[in-house]
């Protein structure tokens, strides 16, 4: 009984979320997307809670705002680029962000990370390249601005600002609602494994990802950690 109800619920939720861009552009599609964002993507929380922080001159991080909030951010900060760590999707919030960036002449870079899974190698390489080369001012965001945006922010500090990994790891902290001892702790575990692997070398993060990164090893070593070791 509960299993069937859960399956129906997920199907209904996914039907509300997944649309073509043409479907979303209709009044009915935008209404459906709005309800999905409010009910299932918790957009109502992000109307007022932004998780916004300044990392560097012209470099910012936040959670995923709606078009009105991001539009105001673009104008206020003079943004040239947005790095979306949720990746491209069939959800209304993505189409709204894409439409806004097109209208404002903003470069939108979509890189898909999962807050509770080890990143894929190519996604990490794409993220490093984006952090090194994108036009500023730039905003880095995920959904809540805690885990994926935390990893992106830590990497920016390591790669662009030259901060030690230990210091940069502070971007993954409870002050932005990152819970290290949850499954999202795997974001920081990537940095821990990099630090351990390169303790006696000066191998840059990008080279480590290209040469030595093993997603299965990251997942296995994180699973092996006890709750209090994370």
Residue, then its C-alpha position, 0 to 999 in steps of 0.5 A: x500500500x505504502x509502496x504504491x502510494x510512494x510510486x504514485x507520488x513520485x510519478x506525479x512529482x516528476x510529471x509536474x517537474x519534467x516539461x519541454x522548453x516549449x511546454x514550459x513557455x505556455x501559461x499552463x506550463x509556467x503555472x505547473x512549474x511554479x507549483x512544482x518549485x514551491x511544493x517540491x523544490x522548496x523555492x518559497x524558502x529561497x525567496x528570503x534566505x539566499x545563503x549569499x556570500x562574497x568569495x573574492x572581488x566579483x566572485x559570489x556564491x548563493x542558493x538558487x534564487x527565482x528569476x526576480x531575485x537573480x535578476x536583481x542580483x545580476x543588476x546589483x552585482x553586474x554579473x557576467x556569468x552564472x555557474x549552475x551546479x545543478x546542471x541543465x534539466x527539464x525543470x521549470x526553474x532551469x528554463x526560467x534561469x536560462x531565459x533570464x540569462x539570455x534576456x540579460x546577456x549573461x553566460x550560463x554554465x551548466x555543470x551537473x553535480x549531485x550533493x550526495x554522490x562523488x562527482x564525475x571526473x569530467x564534471x570536476x574538470x569542467x568546473x575547474x576550467x569554468x572557475x579559471x576562465x569565466x568572465x567576472x563578476x560570476x555567481x556560483x550556485x546550486x539548490x541550497x548553496x551549501x554543498x555543491x556551491x561549497x565545493x565549487x567555492x573551495x575549489x575557487x579558493x584553492x585554484x584561483x586564490x591559491x589558498x591551502x586545501x585545509x583553509x579552502x575546505x571551510x567553504x563547506x561548513x555549517x554556517x552555510x548549512x553544509x552538514x559534514x556528517x551527512x551524505x553530503x559530506x562526500x563533497x568535502x571528502x573529495x578535498x580530503x582525498x586530494x590533500x592526502x594523495x598530494x601531501x608530499x607533492x605539489x600536484x595541482x588539483x586539476x592534474x590530480x583529477x585528470x591523472x589520479x581521480x577515481x570516483x569509485x575509490x572516493x565513494x568506497x572510502x567515504x562509505x568506510x568512514x564512521x559517522x564521527x570520522x567524517 
